[in-house]
Amino acid sequence: MVRRTGRGRAVTGGEDLDLYQYACLAGGVLRVAESAVLVLVERGTLSLAAARLRVVGDRHCEHPVEEAVVTACPRSKPLRQVIDAVGRSAEAGDVVRSLVSLGLLGPRRHRPTRAGRRRLADAASTGRVPAFALHGAAALVRASTRSGPPGPRSVPDGLGRTLVRMGKALDDDRGHTTDGGSGGTDAGGGGGGGGD
């Protein structure tokens, strides 16, 4: 079901969004790039050591953003450079444009509209989206330090210490602390804001 708003934009009724569209709604194009890196490390396509990425497995990519990540690191490359390059890529731009056309991001500042925030909140409340797509790599650090009986986890156990280090490295790069405080601004954009 598609209806037109007063500005002529199409607003959709309920198409399913993919992981990278939710990541973009939650944290912008840098969150899209971070999520793709995490997916590829989990899949075994990339290895992450000492904040450097390199391709180690089959180049099996299920999304154009994943292909952009693999292309951005033909040999060992610093994690931050890969994330920044993918955040500026045409593939990340396509994710943004798809959300604008659905009426979930504003066309100018690319902040979530009211419908986008609603869609993100619904997905978060039902657990359809991994925590790292909603909250960034910091969610991996919090999930790995959780104690108590094992329960449903949003991050597979196989990610291990490497992704915990990645989460800490990303937090350090952005001025965040692992206790949730912030020493600076978040370069990935916020999930809030008004519609355009």
C-alpha contacts under 8 A as a table, 3 or more apart, distances in Angstrom:
res1	aa1	res2	aa2	distance
1	M	12	T	5.92
1	M	13	G	5.15
1	M	14	G	7.58
2	V	10	A	6.26
2	V	11	V	5.66
2	V	12	T	4.65
2	V	13	G	6.20
3	R	10	A	5.79
3	R	11	V	5.45
3	R	12	T	6.62
4	R	7	R	7.73
4	R	8	G	5.51
4	R	9	R	5.60
4	R	10	A	4.79
4	R	11	V	6.10
5	T	8	G	5.27
5	T	9	R	5.51
5	T	10	A	6.52
5	T	11	V	6.95
6	G	9	R	7.53
9	R	101	S	6.79
9	R	102	L	7.73
9	R	103	G	6.36
10	A	101	S	6.28
10	A	102	L	5.84
10	A	103	G	5.99
11	V	101	S	7.73
11	V	102	L	5.28
11	V	103	G	4.93
11	V	104	L	7.73
12	T	15	E	6.88
12	T	102	L	5.82
12	T	103	G	7.27
17	L	21	Q	5.87
17	L	22	Y	6.62
18	D	21	Q	5.36
18	D	22	Y	6.48
19	L	22	Y	5.29
19	L	23	A	6.18
19	L	129	V	6.66
19	L	133	A	7.08
20	Y	23	A	4.85
20	Y	24	C	6.07
20	Y	32	V	5.37
20	Y	35	S	7.20
20	Y	36	A	7.65
20	Y	95	V	7.14
20	Y	133	A	7.57
21	Q	24	C	5.05
21	Q	25	L	6.29
21	Q	32	V	7.64
21	Q	95	V	6.02
21	Q	96	V	7.61
21	Q	99	L	7.01
22	Y	25	L	5.06
22	Y	26	A	6.17
22	Y	120	L	6.60
22	Y	129	V	7.37
22	Y	133	A	6.86
22	Y	134	L	7.26
23	A	26	A	5.07
23	A	27	G	5.96
23	A	28	G	6.86
23	A	29	V	7.89
23	A	31	R	5.63
23	A	32	V	5.26
23	A	35	S	7.10
23	A	133	A	4.60
23	A	134	L	5.90
24	C	27	G	5.32
24	C	28	G	4.21
24	C	29	V	5.55
24	C	30	L	7.90
24	C	31	R	6.20
24	C	32	V	5.53
24	C	95	V	7.38
24	C	96	V	7.03
25	L	28	G	6.11
25	L	104	L	7.84
25	L	105	L	7.36
25	L	111	R	7.57
25	L	112	P	5.96
25	L	116	G	6.86
25	L	117	R	7.56
25	L	120	L	6.93
25	L	191	G	6.27
26	A	31	R	7.55
26	A	120	L	7.18
26	A	133	A	7.22
26	A	134	L	5.35
26	A	135	H	7.29
26	A	190	G	6.69
26	A	191	G	4.51
27	G	30	L	6.95
27	G	31	R	5.08
27	G	32	V	7.60
27	G	134	L	7.24
27	G	135	H	7.64
27	G	136	G	7.69
27	G	188	G	5.25
27	G	189	G	5.12
27	G	190	G	5.37
27	G	191	G	5.63
28	G	31	R	5.51
28	G	32	V	6.62
28	G	188	G	5.46
28	G	189	G	5.43
28	G	190	G	7.28
28	G	191	G	7.94
29	V	32	V	4.89
29	V	33	A	6.37
29	V	87	G	4.94
29	V	88	R	7.63
29	V	92	A	6.01
29	V	93	G	7.72
29	V	96	V	7.63
29	V	188	G	6.82
30	L	33	A	5.06
30	L	34	E	6.15
30	L	83	I	6.50
30	L	84	D	6.88
30	L	86	V	7.72
30	L	87	G	4.99
30	L	187	A	7.66
30	L	188	G	5.09
31	R	34	E	4.98
31	R	35	S	5.98
31	R	133	A	6.73
31	R	136	G	6.29
31	R	188	G	6.06
32	V	35	S	5.22
32	V	36	A	6.29
32	V	65	V	7.85
32	V	87	G	7.17
32	V	92	A	7.00
32	V	133	A	7.50
33	A	36	A	5.17
33	A	37	V	6.32
33	A	65	V	7.26
33	A	69	V	7.36
33	A	83	I	5.30
33	A	84	D	7.76
33	A	86	V	5.65
33	A	87	G	5.70
33	A	92	A	7.60
34	E	37	V	5.17
34	E	38	L	6.31
34	E	83	I	6.20
34	E	136	G	7.19
34	E	137	A	7.35
35	S	38	L	5.11
35	S	39	V	6.18
35	S	132	F	6.66
35	S	133	A	5.73
35	S	136	G	7.47
36	A	39	V	5.10
36	A	40	L	6.16
36	A	65	V	6.64
36	A	66	E	5.42
36	A	69	V	7.03
37	V	40	L	5.21
37	V	41	V	6.11
37	V	46	L	7.78
37	V	66	E	7.43
37	V	69	V	6.77
37	V	83	I	7.88
38	L	41	V	5.15
38	L	42	E	6.08
38	L	163	L	7.58
39	V	42	E	5.14
39	V	43	R	6.11
40	L	43	R	4.94
40	L	44	G	6.16
40	L	45	T	5.25
40	L	46	L	5.65
40	L	66	E	7.18
41	V	44	G	5.13
41	V	45	T	5.92
41	V	46	L	4.74
41	V	47	S	5.79
41	V	48	L	7.05
41	V	159	L	7.70
42	E	45	T	7.73
42	E	158	G	7.12
42	E	159	L	5.77
43	R	46	L	7.74
44	G	47	S	6.91
44	G	56	V	7.17
44	G	57	G	5.75
44	G	58	D	7.90
45	T	55	V	5.82
45	T	56	V	5.61
45	T	57	G	4.21
45	T	58	D	5.69
45	T	59	R	6.11
45	T	60	H	7.14
46	L	53	L	6.42
46	L	54	R	5.47
46	L	55	V	4.45
46	L	56	V	5.39
46	L	57	G	6.54
46	L	70	V	7.88
47	S	53	L	5.68
47	S	54	R	5.54
47	S	55	V	6.39
47	S	56	V	6.23
48	L	51	A	6.28
48	L	52	R	5.57
48	L	53	L	4.76
48	L	54	R	6.87
48	L	162	T	6.60
48	L	163	L	7.87
48	L	166	M	7.82
49	A	52	R	5.42
49	A	53	L	6.76
49	A	162	T	7.01
51	A	78	P	5.95
51	A	79	L	5.41
51	A	80	R	7.92
51	A	166	M	6.68
51	A	169	A	7.11
52	R	76	S	6.11
52	R	77	K	5.23
52	R	78	P	4.23
52	R	79	L	4.99
53	L	73	C	6.80
53	L	75	R	7.92
53	L	76	S	5.39
53	L	77	K	5.35
53	L	78	P	6.17
53	L	79	L	5.72
53	L	82	V	7.99
54	R	73	C	6.04
54	R	74	P	7.07
54	R	75	R	5.50
54	R	76	S	4.43
54	R	77	K	6.51
55	V	59	R	7.73
55	V	70	V	6.83
55	V	73	C	7.12
55	V	74	P	7.02
55	V	75	R	6.91
55	V	76	S	7.65
59	R	70	V	7.34
61	C	64	P	7.34
61	C	66	E	5.52
61	C	67	E	5.65
62	E	66	E	6.84
62	E	67	E	7.93
63	H	66	E	5.31
63	H	67	E	6.61
64	P	67	E	4.98
64	P	68	A	6.27
64	P	91	E	5.96
65	V	68	A	4.94
65	V	69	V	6.40
65	V	86	V	7.42
65	V	91	E	5.34
65	V	92	A	6.26
66	E	69	V	5.11
66	E	70	V	6.42
67	E	70	V	5.15
67	E	71	T	6.07
68	A	71	T	5.03
68	A	72	A	6.02
68	A	86	V	6.14
68	A	89	S	7.32
68	A	91	E	6.87
69	V	72	A	5.05
69	V	73	C	6.71
69	V	82	V	6.69
69	V	83	I	7.70
69	V	86	V	6.10
70	V	73	C	5.57
70	V	74	P	6.84
71	T	74	P	5.91
72	A	82	V	5.76
72	A	85	A	6.90
72	A	86	V	7.12
73	C	76	S	6.24
73	C	77	K	5.63
73	C	82	V	6.61
74	P	77	K	7.93
77	K	81	Q	7.14
77	K	82	V	6.99
78	P	81	Q	5.45
78	P	82	V	6.56
79	L	82	V	5.24
79	L	83	I	6.28
80	R	83	I	5.17
80	R	84	D	6.09
80	R	170	L	7.89
81	Q	84	D	5.17
81	Q	85	A	6.04
82	V	85	A	5.15
82	V	86	V	6.11
83	I	86	V	5.25
83	I	87	G	6.00
84	D	87	G	5.05
84	D	88	R	6.46
85	A	88	R	5.30
85	A	89	S	6.23
86	V	89	S	4.84
86	V	91	E	7.70
86	V	92	A	6.68
87	G	92	A	5.89
88	R	92	A	6.75
88	R	93	G	7.29
89	S	92	A	5.40
89	S	93	G	6.35
90	A	93	G	4.81
90	A	94	D	6.10
91	E	94	D	5.03
91	E	95	V	6.64
92	A	95	V	5.17
92	A	96	V	6.55
93	G	96	V	5.06
93	G	97	R	6.16
94	D	97	R	5.00
94	D	98	S	6.08
95	V	98	S	5.21
95	V	99	L	6.45
96	V	99	L	5.26
96	V	100	V	6.25
96	V	105	L	7.52
96	V	110	H	7.35
97	R	100	V	4.99
97	R	101	S	6.11
98	S	101	S	5.16
98	S	102	L	6.29
99	L	102	L	5.01
99	L	103	G	6.27
99	L	104	L	5.20
99	L	105	L	5.48
100	V	103	G	5.06
100	V	104	L	5.76
100	V	105	L	4.65
100	V	106	G	5.96
100	V	107	P	5.69
100	V	110	H	7.46
101	S	104	L	7.60
102	L	105	L	7.73
103	G	106	G	6.97
103	G	113	T	7.15
103	G	115	A	7.29
103	G	116	G	7.41
104	L	112	P	5.70
104	L	113	T	5.30
104	L	114	R	7.51
104	L	115	A	5.68
104	L	116	G	4.06
104	L	117	R	7.70
105	L	110	H	5.18
105	L	111	R	5.28
105	L	112	P	4.33
105	L	113	T	5.26
105	L	116	G	6.36
105	L	195	G	7.15
105	L	196	D	7.79
106	G	109	R	6.13
106	G	110	H	4.76
106	G	111	R	5.44
106	G	112	P	6.21
106	G	113	T	5.94
106	G	195	G	5.54
106	G	196	D	4.49
107	P	110	H	5.67
107	P	196	D	6.59
108	R	196	D	6.85
109	R	196	D	7.29
110	H	196	D	8.00
111	R	190	G	7.90
111	R	191	G	7.42
111	R	192	G	7.28
111	R	193	G	6.17
111	R	194	G	6.96
111	R	195	G	6.48
111	R	196	D	7.47
112	P	115	A	7.59
112	P	116	G	4.99
112	P	117	R	5.82
112	P	191	G	6.76
112	P	192	G	6.70
112	P	193	G	6.66
112	P	194	G	6.95
112	P	195	G	6.06
113	T	116	G	4.89
113	T	117	R	6.16
113	T	193	G	7.64
113	T	194	G	6.00
113	T	195	G	3.84
113	T	196	D	6.80
114	R	117	R	5.18
114	R	118	R	6.16
114	R	194	G	6.99
114	R	195	G	6.06
115	A	118	R	5.04
115	A	119	R	6.09
116	G	119	R	5.06
116	G	120	L	6.14
117	R	120	L	5.09
117	R	121	A	6.08
117	R	191	G	7.46
117	R	192	G	7.25
118	R	121	A	5.13
118	R	122	D	6.13
119	R	122	D	5.18
119	R	123	A	6.28
120	L	123	A	5.18
120	L	124	A	6.12
121	A	124	A	5.06
121	A	125	S	6.05
122	D	125	S	5.22
122	D	126	T	6.31
123	A	126	T	5.33
123	A	127	G	6.11
123	A	128	R	5.35
123	A	129	V	6.18
124	A	127	G	5.16
124	A	128	R	6.50
124	A	129	V	6.20
124	A	134	L	7.58
125	S	128	R	7.98
127	G	130	P	7.15
129	V	133	A	6.73
129	V	134	L	7.15
130	P	133	A	5.57
130	P	134	L	6.82
130	P	154	S	5.33
130	P	155	V	6.82
131	A	134	L	5.14
131	A	135	H	5.83
131	A	136	G	7.29
131	A	139	A	6.01
131	A	140	L	7.77
131	A	154	S	5.83
131	A	155	V	7.18
132	F	135	H	5.24
132	F	136	G	4.46
132	F	137	A	5.39
132	F	138	A	7.39
132	F	139	A	5.51
132	F	140	L	6.57
132	F	155	V	7.75
133	A	136	G	5.66
135	H	138	A	6.67
135	H	139	A	5.71
136	G	139	A	5.93
136	G	140	L	7.88
136	G	167	G	7.97
137	A	140	L	5.37
137	A	141	V	7.12
137	A	163	L	7.98
137	A	166	M	7.13
137	A	167	G	4.41
137	A	168	K	7.76
137	A	170	L	6.85
137	A	171	D	7.63
138	A	141	V	5.24
138	A	142	R	6.50
138	A	167	G	5.12
138	A	168	K	6.93
138	A	170	L	7.72
138	A	171	D	6.53
138	A	178	T	6.82
139	A	142	R	5.18
139	A	143	A	6.00
139	A	167	G	7.68
140	L	143	A	5.07
140	L	144	S	5.99
140	L	155	V	7.11
140	L	163	L	7.02
140	L	164	V	5.94
140	L	167	G	6.21
141	V	144	S	5.18
141	V	145	T	6.33
141	V	164	V	5.23
141	V	167	G	5.93
141	V	168	K	6.91
141	V	178	T	7.09
142	R	145	T	5.38
142	R	146	R	6.34
142	R	178	T	7.52
143	A	146	R	5.33
143	A	153	R	7.82
143	A	155	V	7.63
144	S	164	V	7.02
153	R	156	P	6.71
155	V	159	L	7.50
156	P	159	L	6.15
157	D	160	G	6.26
159	L	162	T	6.83
159	L	163	L	5.91
160	G	163	L	6.06
160	G	164	V	6.84
161	R	164	V	4.99
161	R	165	R	6.23
162	T	165	R	5.22
162	T	166	M	6.28
163	L	166	M	4.66
163	L	167	G	6.07
164	V	167	G	5.10
164	V	168	K	6.35
165	R	168	K	5.09
165	R	169	A	6.05
166	M	169	A	4.99
166	M	170	L	6.07
167	G	170	L	5.17
167	G	171	D	6.12
168	K	171	D	5.06
168	K	172	D	6.06
168	K	178	T	6.93
169	A	172	D	5.06
169	A	173	D	6.13
170	L	173	D	5.06
170	L	174	R	6.37
171	D	174	R	5.27
171	D	175	G	6.08
171	D	176	H	4.72
171	D	177	T	6.23
171	D	178	T	7.04
172	D	175	G	5.09
172	D	176	H	5.74
172	D	177	T	6.84
173	D	176	H	7.64
174	R	184	G	6.76
174	R	185	T	7.08
174	R	186	D	6.18
174	R	187	A	6.85
175	G	182	S	6.19
175	G	183	G	4.81
175	G	184	G	5.03
175	G	185	T	7.28
175	G	186	D	7.91
176	H	180	G	7.10
176	H	181	G	6.12
176	H	182	S	4.35
176	H	183	G	5.43
176	H	184	G	6.75
177	T	180	G	5.84
177	T	181	G	5.43
177	T	182	S	5.98
177	T	183	G	7.21
178	T	181	G	7.23
182	S	185	T	7.22
186	D	189	G	6.10
186	D	190	G	7.49
190	G	193	G	7.45
